[in-house]
Amino acid sequence: MAWNTWLTRTLPDDAEAGGGLMVAAIQLAITLGATVGGLLFDMSGYQSTFGASAAILAAAGLMAFVTKRAGSSALT
């Protein structure tokens, strides 16, 4: 819901085109995740898939935190 709200606020005149790009980005992320996860599983077993997903989660959390801080300091 938040992603759709952000999209309509960012692209008020092209929300339909933005929605199509959003769906394409989600499908690409799913495909890449399945491919990389499958390769990791085949090469190193299930432990590597959990380790990689934990590392990606930590990196995403750090990027969200840094982005939030950068956005809030730009407002002041």
C-alpha positions in Angstrom: 0.0 0.0 0.0 2.8 2.4 0.9 4.6 1.7 -2.4 1.4 2.5 -4.4 0.8 5.7 -2.4 4.4 6.8 -3.0 4.1 6.0 -6.7 0.9 8.0 -7.2 2.4 11.0 -5.4 5.7 10.8 -7.4 4.1 10.2 -10.8 0.6 11.8 -10.5 0.2 12.0 -14.3 1.8 8.7 -15.2 0.5 6.4 -12.4 -0.5 3.7 -14.8 2.9 3.6 -16.4 4.6 3.7 -13.0 2.4 0.8 -11.9 3.6 -1.3 -14.9 7.2 -0.5 -14.0 6.6 -1.4 -10.4 5.1 -4.8 -11.4 8.1 -5.4 -13.7 10.6 -4.5 -10.9 8.8 -6.9 -8.5 8.8 -9.8 -11.0 12.5 -9.1 -11.8 13.4 -9.2 -8.1 11.5 -12.5 -7.6 13.3 -14.0 -10.6 16.7 -12.8 -9.5 16.1 -14.0 -6.0 15.1 -17.5 -7.1 18.0 -17.7 -9.5 20.7 -16.6 -7.1 19.1 -18.6 -4.3 19.1 -21.7 -6.4 22.7 -21.3 -7.5 23.8 -20.8 -3.9 21.8 -23.8 -2.8 23.3 -26.0 -5.5 26.9 -24.8 -4.8 26.9 -24.6 -1.0 23.7 -26.0 0.5 20.9 -24.4 2.4 23.2 -22.7 4.9 24.6 -20.3 2.2 21.0 -19.3 1.2 20.2 -18.3 4.8 23.5 -16.5 5.2 23.0 -14.5 1.9 19.4 -13.6 2.8 20.5 -12.4 6.2 23.3 -10.3 4.7 20.8 -8.8 2.1 18.3 -8.1 4.8 20.9 -6.3 7.0 22.2 -4.3 4.0 18.6 -3.3 3.1 17.9 -2.2 6.7 21.1 -0.2 6.8 20.2 1.5 3.5 16.7 2.3 4.7 18.1 3.8 7.9 20.7 5.9 6.1 18.1 7.1 3.6 15.6 8.0 6.3 18.3 10.0 8.1 19.4 11.7 4.9 15.8 12.6 4.1 15.0 14.0 7.6 18.2 16.1 7.7 17.3 17.6 4.3 14.0 18.8 5.7 15.6 20.8 8.5 
